[in-house]
Amino acid sequence: MSRLILFNKPFGVLSQFTDAKSPTPRPTLSAFIDMPGVYPAGRLDRDSEGLLVLTDNGKLQARIADPKNKMSKTYLVQVEGAPTDKDLTPLRDGVTLKDGLTRPAKVRLIAPPDLWERDPPVRFRKSVPDAWLEITISEGRNRQVRRMTAHIGFPTLRLVRWRVGNWTLDGIGNGTWIES
């Protein structure tokens, strides 16, 4: 029977179990998950938070991580500025980034979600508004959501992956995991 772990990755944690490359050790999955034989199915940047799926099943890991399978991923994204629905249209159509045209995304403005406090907190500036978006994509290019929001003029301040396929963060506290 395959093992499947749903982990709520905190900000600043690497999506791997070791950090041999850095002269100063950075937090890794090993500080949170003590289960031999499971590996991340895909990655989540060090400065991103949220759902990371881990498994001991190589075929499942490939199916989740491989962009050709078009497994959807939903992100809650705090952006700098106050985009209108019209500003978001390019994301729904697909935008051309340095590595090519993105697939159309599902995007909507949302109320600020009830999330855990981030450590360190997102910088706050009284003179610059911010807004929250829910963005669903079906590919996983490097820093894709951040590059997409920057492309339309609204840089990402905070990025939380909430859903991968049918798995969500519902009921999983920051820095904790459950076996599914």
C-alpha positions in Angstrom: 0.0 0.0 0.0 1.4 3.4 -1.0 2.0 6.1 1.6 0.7 9.6 0.9 1.6 12.6 3.1 -0.1 16.0 2.9 2.2 18.6 4.4 1.6 22.3 5.1 5.0 23.6 4.3 6.0 26.8 6.2 7.7 29.8 4.6 11.4 29.4 4.4 11.5 25.6 4.3 13.1 23.8 1.4 11.1 21.1 -0.5 13.8 18.5 0.1 15.1 16.5 3.0 18.8 17.7 3.0 20.6 21.0 2.2 24.1 20.0 1.3 24.7 22.9 -1.1 24.4 25.7 1.5 27.3 26.7 3.7 24.6 27.7 6.3 22.0 25.0 6.8 18.5 26.0 5.9 15.3 24.3 7.2 14.3 21.2 5.3 11.5 18.7 5.3 13.5 16.5 7.7 12.7 19.0 10.5 9.0 18.2 10.1 8.6 14.7 8.6 10.4 11.6 10.0 9.2 9.0 7.6 11.8 7.2 5.5 11.1 6.5 1.9 8.7 9.3 1.1 9.6 12.0 -1.4 8.0 15.2 -2.6 5.8 15.0 -5.7 6.8 18.3 -7.2 8.3 21.3 -5.5 7.2 24.4 -3.7 9.7 27.3 -3.6 11.4 28.2 -0.3 9.5 31.5 -0.1 6.1 29.8 -0.9 3.9 28.1 1.6 1.2 25.4 1.6 0.4 22.0 0.4 3.2 19.7 -0.5 2.3 16.1 -1.4 4.8 13.4 -0.6 4.6 9.7 -1.4 6.7 6.5 -1.5 5.1 5.5 -4.9 7.3 6.6 -7.8 4.5 6.3 -10.4 2.1 8.4 -8.3 4.9 10.9 -7.7 5.5 11.2 -11.5 1.8 11.5 -12.2 1.4 14.4 -9.7 4.6 16.2 -10.7 4.6 15.8 -14.5 3.0 18.8 -16.3 1.8 16.7 -19.2 -0.7 15.2 -16.8 -2.3 18.6 -16.3 -3.0 18.1 -12.6 -4.5 21.3 -11.4 -3.1 23.3 -8.5 -4.8 26.1 -6.7 -3.0 29.0 -5.0 -4.1 31.8 -2.7 -2.0 34.7 -3.8 -1.6 38.1 -2.1 -0.5 40.7 -4.6 0.7 44.2 -4.4 -1.8 46.6 -5.8 -5.6 46.4 -6.5 -6.2 44.5 -9.7 -9.6 44.7 -11.3 -11.3 41.8 -13.0 -10.2 43.3 -16.3 -6.5 43.3 -15.1 -6.8 39.5 -14.6 -8.1 38.7 -18.1 -4.5 38.1 -19.5 -4.0 35.3 -16.9 -7.3 33.7 -18.1 -6.1 33.8 -21.7 -2.5 32.8 -21.0 0.5 35.1 -20.8 3.8 34.9 -22.6 6.7 34.5 -20.2 10.4 34.0 -21.1 9.8 30.3 -21.4 6.7 30.6 -23.5 2.9 30.9 -23.4 1.2 29.7 -20.2 -1.9 27.7 -20.3 -5.1 29.7 -19.4 -5.5 30.0 -15.6 -8.7 30.2 -13.6 -8.4 33.4 -11.6 -10.7 35.4 -9.3 -10.4 38.1 -6.7 -11.2 36.8 -3.2 -11.6 38.2 0.3 -8.5 37.9 2.4 -8.4 34.2 3.5 -8.2 33.1 7.2 -4.6 31.9 7.2 -1.9 31.3 9.8 0.5 34.2 10.5 3.6 34.0 8.4 7.1 34.2 9.9 8.4 36.6 8.9 5.3 38.6 8.2 4.6 40.1 4.7 5.8 43.7 4.6 2.9 46.1 4.9 2.9 49.6 3.3 0.1 52.0 4.1 0.5 53.8 0.7 0.3 50.6 -1.4 -2.9 48.5 -1.3 -2.9 44.7 -1.7 -5.4 42.1 -2.8 -5.9 38.4 -2.7 -6.4 36.2 -5.8 -7.3 32.5 -6.2 -5.3 31.1 -9.1 -5.7 27.6 -10.5 -3.1 26.4 -13.1 -2.5 23.0 -14.7 1.2 23.3 -15.3 4.1 23.9 -12.9 6.9 26.0 -14.3 9.5 27.4 -12.0 8.0 30.3 -10.0 5.2 30.4 -12.5 2.5 32.1 -10.5 4.9 34.8 -9.3 6.0 35.5 -12.8 2.4 35.6 -14.1 1.3 38.2 -11.5 4.4 40.3 -12.1 3.7 40.1 -15.8 0.4 41.9 -15.4 1.9 44.5 -13.0 0.8 43.0 -9.6 3.9 41.4 -7.9 3.2 38.5 -5.5 3.7 39.2 -1.8 2.5 35.9 -0.4 1.8 32.6 -2.1 0.1 29.7 -0.5 -0.7 26.5 -2.5 -4.0 25.4 -1.2 -4.9 22.4 -3.5 -3.2 19.8 -5.7 -5.6 17.7 -7.6 -8.3 16.7 -5.1 -6.0 17.1 -2.0 -6.3 20.3 0.0 -4.9 22.0 3.1 -8.3 21.8 4.9 -7.6 21.0 8.5 -3.8 20.8 8.2 -2.0 23.4 10.4 1.1 25.2 9.3 4.2 22.9 9.7 2.1 19.8 10.2 1.1 16.9 8.1 -1.4 14.1 7.8 -1.3 10.7 6.1 -4.0 10.4 3.5 
